[in-house]
């Protein structure tokens, strides 16, 4: 089993707040495809990185996660590209972790 996490930004690359409808659509898509979803959206996570090796960039994100029996890498890669377009991002983090239910 795998835990797939999507780190979704609250703002686009121009620091414009993204509409709630984007997040609602992603929730609906993931629930329909995988049968459930967990979101961590009450306290946004802050991400920091260097852009161009010198300018510190900060982003606020929420985390959406689903549990899947099999990891469909191609589907997730294409979904990430689609989300990057919708959320107007240069790149988004979609990551998977092996999971063992106890």
N, C-alpha and C positions, 0 to 999 in steps of 0.2 A: 504494500500500500504506500501511497505517496501523499504528502501534504504540499499542495501547490499554492504559493503566495504571490499575489499581485500587489505591488506598491504603486498606488495611484495618487498622483499629485492633486492638490487642491487648487493649484494655480498653473496657468500655461507658462510658456517660456517668456512671455511679456508681462508676467506677474498679474494677469487678469484672472479673477476668480472663475473657476469652471462651473457651469450650470449643474444643479443637482440632478437634472434629468439624465446627464451622462452617467452618473453613479447608479441611478435607479435602473437604467437600461442594462448596465453591466451586471447588476444584482439579478435582474430577471433572466438574463442570458445564462448565467452560471447556475442558477437554481434550476432552470429548465433542463440544461444539459447534464448536470451532475446530481440533481436531487437535493441539494442543500448548499449552504454558504455561511461562513462566519465573517463578520466585518468588525474591524477595530477602528472605529471612527470618532469616538468621543474625545479622545486626546490625540490629536495628530502627532505623528512622529516627525522629527526634524532630521533631514539628511543634509550632509555637508560634503563637498568635494571641491577639488581644484579644477577650474576650467582653463585650458590653455597653460597649465602649469603654474599659474600665478594668481588668478582671481578666485577667491573663495566664493562659492555659490551655495545658497541655502534653499531647501525646498521643504514644504510641509506635505506629508503623505498620509493616506489611510491605507490600511492593509485589508485585502480581501483574500480569503483562503477557502479552498475546497479540498476534500479528501477524495482520492481516486484510486481504484484498484490497479489500473495500468496507466503508465505515463505515455500519452500520445504526443511525442515531441514535435512532430510536424504541425499538428493542430495548434499546440500552444505557441509555437514560433509564429505561425500566421496570425493567431489571435493577438499576440503582442504587437505585431506590425500594425494591425487594425486599430488597436488601442492607442498606439503612438500617434496615428493620424487623427483619431477622434479627440484625444486629449491635447493635441498640438504640442507634442514632445519630440525631442531629438531621439530619446531612448527611454524606455521604461524597464523596470526590473520585474521579471517574472521568474520565480525560482521554485525548485522542487526539493523536498527533503524526504528521505526514506522514513517510513512511519510504521511502528508496530503498536497495535492496540493491545492494551493490557486488560 
